């Protein structure tokens, strides 16, 4: 995405979805994306931190590959905890069960 409304970004994290945005000046148009691409994220398995930059390997329909930096829009440690638990519901249930 190029940006998120604050509440939408929070809702994504609350559902366990990782919100990512292009760096300023980059857009799907500037990259020539059309929706047929395969995107592979690197750097997630080693753990995330708020506002971390991740690398996306984008494979175009033509087979060409591009490395594109994306900014993780998890902005706080609390949001990171929710995401790492699969969303806020899973986070709360795990806390209640402990």
C-alpha positions as a Markdown table, in Angstrom:
| # | Residue | x | y | z |
|---|---|---|---|---|
| 1 | Unk | 0.0 | 0.0 | 0.0 |
| 2 | Unk | 1.0 | 3.6 | -0.3 |
| 3 | Unk | -0.7 | 4.6 | 3.0 |
| 4 | Unk | -3.3 | 3.4 | 5.6 |
| 5 | Unk | -5.9 | 5.3 | 7.5 |
| 6 | Unk | -5.0 | 5.0 | 11.2 |
| 7 | Unk | -8.0 | 2.9 | 12.2 |
| 8 | Unk | -7.6 | 0.6 | 9.2 |
| 9 | Unk | -4.0 | 0.0 | 10.0 |
| 10 | Unk | -4.9 | -0.8 | 13.6 |
| 11 | Unk | -7.7 | -3.1 | 12.5 |
| 12 | Unk | -5.3 | -5.0 | 10.2 |
| 13 | Unk | -2.9 | -5.6 | 13.1 |
| 14 | Unk | -5.7 | -6.5 | 15.4 |
| 15 | Unk | -6.6 | -9.3 | 12.9 |
| 16 | Unk | -3.0 | -10.5 | 12.6 |
| 17 | Unk | -2.4 | -8.9 | 9.2 |
| 18 | Unk | 1.0 | -7.2 | 8.6 |
| 19 | Unk | 0.5 | -3.7 | 7.2 |
| 20 | Unk | 3.3 | -2.7 | 4.8 |
| 21 | Unk | 3.8 | 0.5 | 2.8 |
| 22 | Unk | 6.1 | 1.6 | 0.1 |
| 23 | Unk | 8.9 | 4.0 | 0.9 |
| 24 | Unk | 8.1 | 7.7 | 0.1 |
| 25 | Unk | 8.3 | 8.3 | -3.6 |
| 26 | Unk | 7.5 | 4.7 | -4.5 |
| 27 | Unk | 4.1 | 3.4 | -5.7 |
| 28 | Unk | 2.6 | 0.4 | -7.4 |
| 29 | Unk | 2.4 | 2.6 | -10.5 |
| 30 | Unk | 6.1 | 3.6 | -10.4 |
| 31 | Unk | 7.1 | 0.0 | -10.1 |
| 32 | Unk | 4.8 | -1.0 | -13.0 |
| 33 | Unk | 2.8 | -3.5 | -10.9 |
| 34 | Unk | -0.5 | -4.9 | -12.3 |
| 35 | Unk | -1.6 | -7.5 | -9.8 |
| 36 | Unk | -0.1 | -10.5 | -11.4 |
| 37 | Unk | 3.1 | -10.4 | -9.4 |
| 38 | Unk | 4.4 | -12.9 | -6.8 |
| 39 | Unk | 5.7 | -11.2 | -3.7 |
| 40 | Unk | 8.1 | -12.8 | -1.2 |
| 41 | Unk | 9.0 | -11.1 | 2.0 |
| 42 | Unk | 12.3 | -11.6 | 3.6 |
| 43 | Unk | 13.4 | -10.8 | 7.2 |
| 44 | Unk | 10.2 | -11.8 | 9.0 |
| 45 | Unk | 11.4 | -15.1 | 10.4 |
| 46 | Unk | 14.1 | -13.4 | 12.4 |
| 47 | Unk | 11.5 | -11.3 | 14.2 |
| 48 | Unk | 10.0 | -7.9 | 13.6 |
| 49 | Unk | 10.4 | -4.5 | 15.2 |
| 50 | Unk | 8.2 | -1.4 | 14.9 |
| 51 | Unk | 8.7 | 0.5 | 11.7 |
| 52 | Unk | 11.2 | -2.0 | 10.4 |
| 53 | Unk | 12.2 | -1.9 | 6.7 |
| 54 | Unk | 11.7 | -5.3 | 5.0 |
| 55 | Unk | 12.7 | -6.4 | 1.6 |
| 56 | Unk | 10.1 | -7.7 | -0.8 |
| 57 | Unk | 11.2 | -9.8 | -3.8 |
| 58 | Unk | 8.6 | -9.0 | -6.5 |
| 59 | Unk | 8.5 | -11.4 | -9.4 |
| 60 | Unk | 6.7 | -9.9 | -12.4 |
| 61 | Unk | 4.6 | -12.0 | -14.8 |
| 62 | Unk | 7.5 | -11.7 | -17.3 |
| 63 | Unk | 9.8 | -13.5 | -14.8 |
| 64 | Unk | 11.8 | -10.3 | -14.0 |
| 65 | Unk | 12.5 | -9.9 | -10.3 |
| 66 | Unk | 12.9 | -6.7 | -8.3 |
| 67 | Unk | 13.9 | -6.1 | -4.7 |
| 68 | Unk | 11.7 | -3.4 | -3.1 |
| 69 | Unk | 12.0 | -2.0 | 0.4 |
| 70 | Unk | 8.7 | -1.9 | 2.4 |
| 71 | Unk | 8.1 | -0.3 | 5.7 |
| 72 | Unk | 6.4 | -2.3 | 8.4 |
| 73 | Unk | 3.6 | -0.1 | 9.8 |
| 74 | Unk | 3.5 | -1.8 | 13.2 |
| 75 | Unk | 4.3 | 1.3 | 15.1 |
| 76 | Unk | 4.4 | 0.3 | 18.8 |
| 77 | Unk | 5.6 | -2.6 | 20.9 |
| 78 | Unk | 2.0 | -3.3 | 22.0 |
| 79 | Unk | 1.0 | -3.7 | 18.3 |
| 80 | Unk | 3.9 | -5.9 | 17.7 |
| 81 | Unk | 2.8 | -8.1 | 20.6 |
| 82 | Unk | -0.7 | -8.4 | 19.1 |
| 83 | Unk | 0.7 | -9.2 | 15.7 |
| 84 | Unk | 3.1 | -11.8 | 17.1 |
| 85 | Unk | 0.1 | -13.5 | 18.8 |
| 86 | Unk | -2.0 | -13.7 | 15.6 |
| 87 | Unk | -4.1 | -10.7 | 16.5 |
| 88 | Unk | -5.6 | -9.0 | 19.5 |
| 89 | Unk | -8.2 | -11.8 | 20.2 |
| 90 | Unk | -5.5 | -14.5 | 20.3 |
| 91 | Unk | -3.3 | -12.2 | 22.5 |
| 92 | Unk | -6.2 | -11.7 | 25.0 |
| 93 | Unk | -7.1 | -15.4 | 25.1 |
| 94 | Unk | -3.5 | -16.4 | 25.7 |
| 95 | Unk | -3.3 | -13.9 | 28.6 |
| 96 | Unk | -6.5 | -15.2 | 30.1 |
| 97 | Unk | -5.4 | -18.8 | 29.9 |
| 98 | Unk | -2.0 | -18.1 | 31.5 |
